[in-house]
Amino acid sequence: MLNLLSIFLSSASQGVLWALLAIGVYITFRILDIADLTAEGSFPLGAGIAAMSITQGIHPLLACLLGFLGGALAGLVSGLLHTKLKIPALLAGIITMTGLYSVTSRVMGAPNISLLGQPTIFEWVESLGVSKTTAVLIVGLCIALLIVFLLVFFLRTETGLAIRATGDNLAMSEANGINTDNMKIIGYMISNGCIALAGSLLAQNNGFADLNSGIGTIVIGLASIIIAEVLFRNQPLLSRFLTVILGAVIYRFILALVFELNVEPSDSKLASALVLVICLSFPQIQEKLRIPKFNRGGNNK
């Protein structure tokens, strides 16, 4: 029982950090109705900017902000490619993601940067006498909730409502005088800023930033969203963002339980892929297993 609690706390501390990535993916995937693969480039970009900034003596909190801005610029590039050059959203994301690999490599100057012995954003909570896991959970949850409330406030403003309208009905939004291209660009920037912020925090938690850390991140975000939508249907905006955080925690917990089965290190990617397949296909499995209330063309009693 104690071991299970320890696994859950560890999963929760990781989950609240990954939740920022899931929130970023949710903005483009659900609110804007755009499949954006820029996430796999903006995530390591945020981690690289934060790690390089910290090693240069910049405060970890400011390093996270710089990481967010770097991700927002990546989102701006994808947004411009999609809206101004009329490149399909999926292809625009792939192009930006590919280019960001070289950009991040230039920023970092090496395939990875170690943060061992460097100050992190979690240290001030650790100094209060709590464990590293608890400190990460507290800081991560506070930042995730702050981002959620700022997003909810923004999405209820005139610009925010225009972004939501753009995702709901593009043609109607244009007919009502909304500059949908600008709304998409803003959405891209906010989304990838949140994703890069997740990379900044996870780099500090893991103790290093890696050039290849973005591989598979988009699927992790999607899995968290799907879990949230399966467990909590038809939620208003604030509740939906909160359930996405919970979905990220649940996903990390499931993954941790799988790794407790003594999975070989070489098989860890396969185990992760299988968990993702189950999470992403669960709505279809649930629909297939649902017992109909009435039979077709027969006695329904």
Solvent accessible surface area in square Angstrom, and as a share of the most:
residue,aa,sasa,rsa
1,M,199,0.89
2,L,144,0.71
3,N,94,0.48
4,L,81,0.40
5,L,95,0.47
6,S,64,0.42
7,I,19,0.10
8,F,90,0.38
9,L,73,0.36
10,S,53,0.34
11,S,5,0.03
12,A,8,0.06
13,S,6,0.04
14,Q,42,0.19
15,G,0,0.00
16,V,4,0.02
17,L,0,0.00
18,W,30,0.10
19,A,0,0.00
20,L,0,0.00
21,L,0,0.00
22,A,1,0.00
23,I,0,0.00
24,G,0,0.00
25,V,2,0.01
26,Y,22,0.08
27,I,5,0.03
28,T,4,0.02
29,F,60,0.25
30,R,101,0.37
31,I,16,0.08
32,L,7,0.04
33,D,108,0.56
34,I,13,0.07
35,A,54,0.42
36,D,9,0.05
37,L,43,0.21
38,T,0,0.00
39,A,1,0.01
40,E,37,0.17
41,G,3,0.03
42,S,0,0.00
43,F,7,0.03
44,P,8,0.05
45,L,8,0.04
46,G,0,0.00
47,A,4,0.03
48,G,0,0.00
49,I,32,0.16
50,A,0,0.00
51,A,0,0.00
52,M,53,0.24
53,S,10,0.06
54,I,3,0.01
55,T,49,0.28
56,Q,130,0.58
57,G,70,0.67
58,I,56,0.28
59,H,118,0.53
60,P,9,0.06
61,L,108,0.54
62,L,86,0.43
63,A,0,0.00
64,C,4,0.03
65,L,94,0.47
66,L,60,0.30
67,G,0,0.00
68,F,52,0.22
69,L,88,0.44
70,G,7,0.07
71,G,0,0.00
72,A,10,0.08
73,L,109,0.54
74,A,3,0.02
75,G,0,0.00
76,L,52,0.26
77,V,72,0.42
78,S,0,0.00
79,G,0,0.00
80,L,72,0.36
81,L,29,0.14
82,H,33,0.15
83,T,3,0.02
84,K,106,0.45
85,L,117,0.58
86,K,145,0.61
87,I,36,0.18
88,P,86,0.54
89,A,18,0.14
90,L,94,0.47
91,L,87,0.43
92,A,0,0.00
93,G,0,0.00
94,I,64,0.32
95,I,78,0.39
96,T,8,0.05
97,M,49,0.22
98,T,87,0.51
99,G,37,0.36
100,L,14,0.07
101,Y,114,0.43
102,S,69,0.44
103,V,72,0.41
104,T,1,0.01
105,S,40,0.26
106,R,211,0.77
107,V,52,0.30
108,M,5,0.02
109,G,65,0.63
110,A,41,0.32
111,P,90,0.56
112,N,81,0.41
113,I,19,0.10
114,S,65,0.42
115,L,5,0.02
116,L,151,0.75
117,G,88,0.85
118,Q,59,0.26
119,P,63,0.40
120,T,22,0.13
121,I,10,0.05
122,F,0,0.00
123,E,80,0.36
124,W,161,0.56
125,V,4,0.02
126,E,56,0.25
127,S,91,0.59
128,L,136,0.68
129,G,70,0.68
130,V,54,0.31
131,S,66,0.43
132,K,84,0.36
133,T,50,0.29
134,T,50,0.29
135,A,0,0.00
136,V,3,0.01
137,L,37,0.18
138,I,69,0.35
139,V,7,0.04
140,G,0,0.00
141,L,69,0.34
142,C,79,0.47
143,I,28,0.14
144,A,0,0.00
145,L,59,0.30
146,L,104,0.52
147,I,24,0.12
148,V,0,0.00
149,F,108,0.45
150,L,100,0.50
151,L,12,0.06
152,V,7,0.04
153,F,146,0.61
154,F,54,0.23
155,L,5,0.03
156,R,143,0.52
157,T,48,0.28
158,E,154,0.69
159,T,50,0.29
160,G,0,0.00
161,L,92,0.46
162,A,15,0.11
163,I,2,0.01
164,R,75,0.27
165,A,36,0.28
166,T,5,0.03
167,G,16,0.15
168,D,124,0.64
169,N,75,0.39
170,L,75,0.37
171,A,74,0.58
172,M,113,0.51
173,S,4,0.02
174,E,97,0.43
175,A,84,0.65
176,N,104,0.53
177,G,69,0.66
178,I,44,0.22
179,N,82,0.42
180,T,8,0.05
181,D,35,0.18
182,N,61,0.31
183,M,24,0.11
184,K,28,0.12
185,I,17,0.08
186,I,53,0.27
187,G,1,0.01
188,Y,0,0.00
189,M,56,0.25
190,I,36,0.18
191,S,0,0.00
192,N,0,0.00
193,G,0,0.00
194,C,2,0.01
195,I,3,0.01
196,A,0,0.00
197,L,15,0.07
198,A,0,0.00
199,G,0,0.00
200,S,0,0.00
201,L,0,0.00
202,L,4,0.02
203,A,3,0.02
204,Q,4,0.02
205,N,22,0.11
206,N,75,0.38
207,G,13,0.13
208,F,98,0.41
209,A,1,0.01
210,D,38,0.19
211,L,16,0.08
212,N,77,0.40
213,S,38,0.25
214,G,2,0.02
215,I,125,0.63
216,G,25,0.24
217,T,1,0.01
218,I,19,0.10
219,V,46,0.27
220,I,25,0.13
221,G,0,0.00
222,L,38,0.19
223,A,0,0.00
224,S,1,0.00
225,I,0,0.00
226,I,23,0.12
227,I,16,0.08
228,A,0,0.00
229,E,38,0.17
230,V,16,0.09
231,L,96,0.48
232,F,71,0.30
233,R,125,0.46
234,N,148,0.76
235,Q,68,0.30
236,P,88,0.56
237,L,24,0.12
238,L,55,0.27
239,S,35,0.22
240,R,15,0.06
241,F,0,0.00
242,L,66,0.33
243,T,14,0.08
244,V,0,0.00
245,I,11,0.06
246,L,76,0.38
247,G,1,0.01
248,A,1,0.01
249,V,12,0.07
250,I,44,0.22
251,Y,2,0.01
252,R,49,0.18
253,F,46,0.19
254,I,62,0.32
255,L,9,0.04
256,A,27,0.21
257,L,65,0.32
258,V,35,0.20
259,F,82,0.34
260,E,91,0.41
261,L,138,0.69
262,N,136,0.70
263,V,45,0.26
264,E,106,0.47
265,P,114,0.72
266,S,102,0.66
267,D,62,0.32
268,S,36,0.23
269,K,157,0.67
270,L,107,0.53
271,A,10,0.08
272,S,22,0.14
273,A,45,0.35
274,L,100,0.50
275,V,7,0.04
276,L,22,0.11
277,V,90,0.51
278,I,105,0.53
279,C,10,0.06
280,L,62,0.31
281,S,36,0.23
282,F,82,0.34
283,P,35,0.22
284,Q,110,0.49
285,I,75,0.38
286,Q,56,0.25
287,E,102,0.46
288,K,172,0.73
289,L,138,0.69
290,R,131,0.48
291,I,149,0.76
292,P,93,0.58
293,K,184,0.78
294,F,138,0.58
295,N,93,0.48
296,R,239,0.87
297,G,94,0.91
298,G,44,0.42
299,N,113,0.58
300,N,75,0.38
301,K,223,0.94
